Amino acid sequence: MKFTKLALALAFMGITTQTYASDFSLPFVNVAGLGTAYADWATASSDASTAYTNPAGLVKLTHTQFVAAALDLQGSTRFTGSSTTPPYPYPFPVIQSGGASSRISAFIPSIYFSVPINNRFTFGFHQTAPFGLGSNYNKDAVVRYIATRSRVAVVDLGPDLGLKINENLSIGLGFDAARLAYNLDSMLGPPNSTPDSDSQDHLSGWGFGWHGGVLYQPFKATRLGASFNSQLRPRTTGDSIIFSPIGTFRTTNQKTNAGLPAHAQLSIEQNLTPLVTLMGTVFYTNWETFNQLTRKRVILPGGSTMSVTIPFNYHNTFDYSVGMSFKANSKLTVRTGVQLMNTPSNNRDRGVADPIGRGTVLAVGAHYQQNEKLGYDVGLGHSFFQEEPVNLVNSVSSATGHNMAQTSVFGAQVTWNIV
């Protein structure tokens, strides 16, 4: 029984450690920035979405403003290789080779509001989804003992405040209340279950943090911005369920100290001419804070529960974006950009619920200002990801091969100036 519990614990480790990878850290917090691949993350202050990206930019908004944005991310991933369950000598192992495909999807809505209090202070409010994604493999796929359904969704909301120090310098601060919900499903096979058992975990919880920024304009044509988002530590609770050949076993008080990493952004924006602007941003994400995650009261076949401590082997990452905007006329601005993305995962611990690795994002977008009150943004980005090796081994299953993924995101945004 002790051996079986250890094997099952390591199985859950193989599932869960793939969930919080860089592909679940979504930069798609607005549509205005999508066209430049978010190269203006900490310097953009043309609409109220700056409440999240850099609240110091709120002081640049002279009217009460409301912003509604929606983005839809769609893509696919395919694992090609082989799996062995269990990986150690056993009379009847399950050995399979071939491929397993999954759709990747995320819907990302955002709402922002800003109102000037006086000539120095501007109040803002944000609601966005900075983390989230999902994958879903068939329950008879070659990778089913590592992952079937994996879903992460985070909604972040809170108030923000911008303060104008002088004509060239402003600072800002915001509060974050983040709701994290995730599903982690997989199949359990021999020697723990013959035939397979279906393991499902559904958890959610709140975490709190803050974000802030500085916006500095040393020259009329040059703008510098820096922003920081603190680590969030939601305390999640929920169900842990096993659908096994001998019955269904459930606990409703599973607990996890899940978390979301701190990240920082440094941006520069330069007007080359009155019509052309260049911009660039360096993104830093502190993934190393996740050295381990503990899940309490995980259900096992038979109905007993145990705690599982999951090690993480992520490393901190830098991502880079460069972009350009061109003002075609008084109403239309077109944009383009490219982002170079890295991944915190490594070749030893990467699984199939974490299919996205290093890649390049190409983006285009446009802004149309209908009148003084209404403006519209659209954006499109496509990601070209590199093939990433998979060499995952735990006590109940192993997978050797590679992942290949592709994603596209489209968004639309409405900006309403209340004048």
C-alpha positions in Angstrom: 0.0 0.0 0.0 2.9 2.4 0.7 4.3 1.7 -2.7 1.0 2.3 -4.4 0.5 5.7 -2.6 4.0 6.8 -3.6 3.4 5.8 -7.2 0.1 7.7 -7.2 1.7 10.8 -5.6 4.3 10.9 -8.3 1.6 10.4 -10.9 -0.1 13.5 -9.7 3.2 15.3 -9.7 3.6 14.5 -13.4 0.1 16.0 -14.1 0.3 19.1 -12.0 3.8 20.4 -12.7 2.9 21.0 -16.3 0.2 23.5 -15.5 1.9 26.8 -14.7 4.2 27.2 -17.7 4.9 30.4 -19.7 2.1 29.6 -22.2 -0.4 30.1 -19.3 1.0 33.6 -18.7 -1.0 35.6 -21.2 -0.1 39.1 -22.2 -3.4 39.6 -23.9 -4.8 42.2 -21.4 -6.0 44.6 -24.1 -6.4 44.7 -27.9 -4.7 48.1 -28.4 -1.3 46.6 -27.5 -1.8 43.3 -29.5 -1.0 45.0 -32.8 2.5 45.9 -31.6 3.0 42.5 -29.8 2.8 44.5 -26.5 6.0 46.3 -27.3 4.4 49.4 -25.6 3.4 47.6 -22.4 4.6 50.1 -19.9 4.6 53.2 -22.0 1.1 53.1 -23.7 -1.4 55.5 -22.0 -3.9 56.0 -24.8 -6.7 54.2 -23.0 -7.8 53.0 -19.5 -6.1 49.6 -19.9 -3.0 51.3 -18.7 -4.6 50.8 -15.2 -3.2 47.3 -15.4 -0.1 47.5 -17.6 1.2 50.7 -15.9 -1.1 52.7 -13.7 1.2 55.7 -13.9 -0.2 56.2 -17.4 -3.7 57.0 -16.0 -2.7 60.7 -15.5 -2.4 61.0 -19.3 -6.2 60.4 -19.7 -8.0 63.7 -19.5 -11.6 62.4 -19.7 -13.6 59.7 -18.0 -13.1 56.6 -20.1 -14.6 53.1 -20.4 -12.8 50.2 -22.3 -14.2 46.8 -23.2 -11.9 44.3 -24.9 -12.3 40.6 -25.9 -9.7 38.3 -27.3 -10.0 34.7 -28.5 -7.0 32.4 -28.6 -7.2 29.2 -30.6 -4.6 26.7 -31.6 -3.5 23.1 -31.5 -0.7 20.9 -30.2 0.5 17.4 -31.1 2.7 15.0 -29.2 4.5 12.5 -31.2 6.4 9.7 -29.5 5.9 6.8 -27.1 4.7 6.1 -23.6 5.2 3.2 -21.2 3.0 2.7 -18.1 4.4 1.8 -15.7 8.0 2.7 -16.7 9.6 0.0 -14.4 9.4 -3.8 -15.0 5.9 -5.1 -14.7 4.2 -8.2 -16.1 1.6 -6.2 -18.1 2.8 -2.7 -19.0 0.9 -0.5 -21.4 3.4 0.5 -24.2 2.1 2.8 -27.0 3.6 4.8 -29.8 2.1 7.3 -32.1 0.6 10.8 -31.7 -1.9 12.6 -29.5 -3.5 15.9 -30.5 -5.4 18.6 -28.5 -7.0 21.9 -29.1 -5.6 24.9 -27.2 -8.1 27.6 -26.4 -8.7 30.6 -24.2 -11.2 33.4 -24.2 -9.9 36.6 -22.6 -12.3 39.4 -21.7 -11.2 42.7 -20.1 -12.9 45.8 -18.8 -11.3 49.1 -17.7 -12.4 52.4 -16.3 -10.7 55.6 -15.5 -11.8 59.0 -14.2 -9.7 62.1 -13.4 -10.1 63.2 -9.8 -8.2 66.5 -10.2 -5.1 67.7 -12.2 -2.8 65.3 -10.2 -4.8 62.2 -9.4 -6.6 59.8 -11.7 -8.6 56.8 -10.5 -8.9 53.6 -12.5 -10.4 50.1 -12.3 -9.3 46.9 -14.1 -10.7 43.5 -14.8 -8.7 41.2 -17.0 -7.4 37.7 -17.4 -3.6 37.6 -17.3 -3.3 33.8 -17.0 -5.3 31.1 -18.6 -5.3 28.3 -21.2 -6.6 24.8 -21.7 -5.7 21.5 -23.4 -7.8 18.3 -23.8 -6.5 14.9 -24.9 -8.7 11.9 -25.4 -9.0 9.5 -22.6 -7.5 6.7 -24.8 -4.6 8.8 -26.0 -1.0 7.6 -25.7 -0.5 10.4 -23.1 -3.6 9.8 -21.0 -1.6 8.7 -18.0 0.2 12.1 -18.0 -2.7 14.4 -18.8 -6.2 14.4 -20.3 -7.9 17.7 -19.6 -5.9 20.6 -18.2 -7.5 24.1 -17.8 -6.3 27.2 -16.0 -8.4 30.5 -15.8 -7.5 33.6 -13.8 -9.6 36.7 -13.4 -7.8 39.7 -11.9 -9.7 42.8 -10.8 -9.2 45.8 -8.5 -8.8 49.6 -8.2 -5.9 51.7 -9.4 -4.5 55.2 -8.9 -2.2 57.4 -10.9 -0.3 60.4 -9.5 1.2 63.1 -11.6 4.5 64.3 -10.0 5.3 66.9 -12.6 4.9 67.3 -16.4 7.5 64.6 -17.1 7.0 62.1 -14.3 4.1 60.1 -12.9 3.7 57.0 -10.7 0.9 54.6 -10.2 -0.3 51.8 -7.9 -3.0 49.2 -8.2 -4.5 46.4 -6.0 -5.1 42.9 -7.4 -7.7 40.4 -6.3 -7.2 37.3 -8.5 -9.6 34.4 -8.8 -7.8 31.2 -9.9 -9.7 28.2 -11.1 -8.2 25.1 -12.7 -8.9 21.5 -13.7 -6.3 18.7 -13.7 -7.4 15.4 -15.2 -5.6 12.2 -16.2 -6.1 8.5 -16.3 -4.6 6.1 -13.8 -3.4 2.7 -15.2 -1.4 -0.3 -14.1 -0.3 -1.2 -11.5 -2.7 1.2 -9.7 -5.8 0.5 -11.8 -6.7 -2.1 -14.3 -8.8 -1.2 -16.3 -8.1 2.6 -16.2 -9.4 5.0 -13.5 -10.3 8.6 -14.3 -8.7 11.1 -12.0 -10.3 14.6 -11.9 -9.4 17.6 -9.8 -11.3 20.9 -9.8 -10.0 23.7 -7.5 -10.5 27.5 -7.2 -9.6 30.2 -4.8 -8.6 33.9 -4.3 -5.2 35.5 -4.1 -4.2 39.1 -3.5 -1.3 41.3 -4.6 -0.4 44.6 -6.1 1.1 46.2 -9.2 2.7 49.6 -9.8 4.7 51.6 -12.3 6.6 54.7 -13.3 6.2 56.7 -16.5 9.0 59.2 -17.4 9.2 61.5 -20.5 12.7 63.0 -20.6 12.1 64.5 -24.0 9.0 65.3 -26.0 9.5 62.4 -28.4 10.8 59.9 -25.9 9.0 58.0 -23.2 10.2 55.4 -20.6 8.1 53.2 -18.6 8.6 50.5 -15.9 6.0 48.3 -14.2 5.9 45.5 -11.7 3.2 42.9 -10.8 3.7 41.1 -7.5 3.4 37.4 -6.9 -0.1 36.1 -6.2 -0.7 33.2 -3.8 -4.3 32.0 -4.2 -5.3 29.4 -1.6 -7.4 27.0 -3.7 -9.9 24.4 -2.5 -12.1 22.0 -4.4 -13.0 18.4 -5.4 -10.6 15.5 -6.0 -12.5 12.6 -7.7 -11.5 9.1 -8.8 -13.8 7.1 -11.1 -12.4 3.6 -10.7 -13.6 0.1 -11.6 -14.5 -0.5 -7.9 -16.5 2.7 -7.5 -16.3 6.5 -7.4 -14.4 8.2 -4.6 -14.5 11.9 -3.8 -13.2 14.5 -1.4 -14.5 18.0 -1.4 -11.8 19.6 0.8 -8.7 19.2 -1.3 -6.4 22.2 -0.7 -3.5 23.6 -2.8 -1.2 26.5 -2.3 -1.2 27.4 -6.0 0.5 30.6 -7.1 1.2 33.0 -9.9 4.6 34.5 -10.5 5.8 38.1 -10.1 6.7 39.8 -13.3 8.3 43.1 -14.4 8.3 45.1 -17.6 10.6 47.8 -19.0 9.5 49.8 -22.1 10.9 52.6 -24.3 8.9 54.5 -26.9 10.4 56.9 -29.5 8.6 59.1 -31.9 10.7 59.1 -35.1 8.3 61.5 -36.9 4.8 62.9 -36.0 3.5 59.8 -37.9 5.9 57.0 -36.9 6.6 55.6 -33.4 9.0 52.8 -32.5 8.7 50.9 -29.2 10.3 48.0 -27.3 9.7 46.1 -24.1 11.7 43.6 -22.0 9.5 41.2 -20.0 10.9 39.4 -16.9 9.0 36.6 -15.1 10.1 35.2 -11.8 9.2 31.6 -12.3 11.8 30.3 -9.8 9.5 31.2 -6.9 7.7 27.9 -7.7 10.2 25.5 -6.2 7.3 23.3 -5.0 3.6 23.0 -4.6 1.7 21.0 -2.0 -1.7 19.5 -2.5 -3.4 18.3 0.6 -6.1 15.5 0.7 -5.7 14.1 -2.8 -8.1 11.2 -3.3 -6.7 7.7 -4.1 -8.5 4.6 -5.5 -10.2 3.1 -2.5 -11.1 6.4 -0.9 -8.0 7.2 1.2 -6.3 10.6 0.9 -2.8 11.9 1.1 -0.7 15.0 0.7 1.5 15.4 -2.4 4.4 17.8 -2.6 5.2 18.6 -6.2 8.7 19.9 -7.1 9.1 22.6 -9.8 12.2 23.0 -11.9 11.3 26.2 -13.7 13.8 28.9 -14.5 13.2 32.7 -14.8 12.5 34.0 -18.3 13.1 37.1 -20.4 10.8 37.8 -23.3 11.3 40.7 -25.8 9.0 42.7 -28.0 9.6 45.4 -30.6 6.8 47.2 -32.5 5.9 50.2 -34.7 2.8 52.3 -35.2 2.0 54.5 -38.2 -0.6 57.2 -38.1 -2.1 57.0 -41.6 -4.5 59.9 -41.1 -6.3 61.7 -38.3 -8.6 58.7 -37.7 -6.6 55.6 -38.5 -3.4 54.2 -36.9 -1.9 50.9 -38.0 0.5 48.8 -35.9 2.8 45.8 -36.2 5.2 44.0 -33.9 7.1 40.9 -33.1 7.7 39.1 -29.7 10.3 36.5 -28.8 9.1 34.1 -26.2 10.9 31.8 -23.9 9.8 29.0 -21.6 10.6 28.2 -18.0 10.3 24.4 -18.5 13.2 22.1 -19.2 13.6 19.0 -21.3 13.5 16.6 -18.4 10.3 17.8 -16.7 8.2 19.0 -19.7 5.0 17.1 -20.3 2.1 17.3 -22.7 -0.2 19.6 -20.7 2.6 22.2 -21.2 2.9 22.0 -25.0 4.1 25.5 -25.7 7.7 26.5 -25.5 10.0 28.9 -27.2 8.5 30.8 -30.1 8.0 34.0 -32.1 4.8 36.0 -32.2 4.0 38.2 -35.2 1.2 40.7 -34.8 -0.7 43.4 -36.7 -3.4 45.8 -35.6 -5.2 49.0 -36.1 -7.0 51.8 -34.2 -9.9 53.8 -35.7 -11.1 56.9 -33.9 -14.6 57.5 -35.1 -15.1 60.7 -33.2 -14.2 62.4 -29.9 -16.1 59.8 -28.0 -15.6 56.4 -29.7 -12.5 54.6 -30.8 -12.1 51.0 -32.0 -9.1 48.6 -32.0 -8.6 45.3 -33.7 -5.5 43.0 -33.5 -4.3 39.7 -34.8 -1.3 37.6 -33.6 0.1 34.3 -34.7 2.6 32.3 -32.8 5.3 30.1 -34.4 6.6 27.7 -31.7 9.7 25.5 -31.8 9.4 21.8 -31.5 10.1 20.9 -27.8 11.4 17.5 -26.6 9.6 15.5 -24.0 11.5 13.1 -21.7 9.2 12.8 -18.8 9.5 9.9 -16.3 7.7 9.3 -13.1 6.8 6.2 -11.0 3.7 5.3 -13.0 4.3 6.5 -16.6 6.9 7.8 -19.0 6.7 9.8 -22.3 9.4 10.3 -24.8 9.0 12.3 -27.9 8.3 15.9 -28.8 5.5 18.6 -28.7 4.6 20.8 -31.6 2.1 23.7 -31.2 0.7 26.7 -33.0 -1.8 29.4 -31.8 -3.5 32.5 -33.1 -5.3 35.2 -31.3 -7.8 37.8 -32.5 -9.2 40.7 -30.5 -11.5 43.6 -30.7 -11.8 46.6 -28.4 -14.1 49.6 -27.9 -12.9 52.8 -26.1 -15.6 55.2 -25.0 -14.6 58.7 -23.8 -17.3 60.2 -21.7 -17.0 63.9 -22.5 
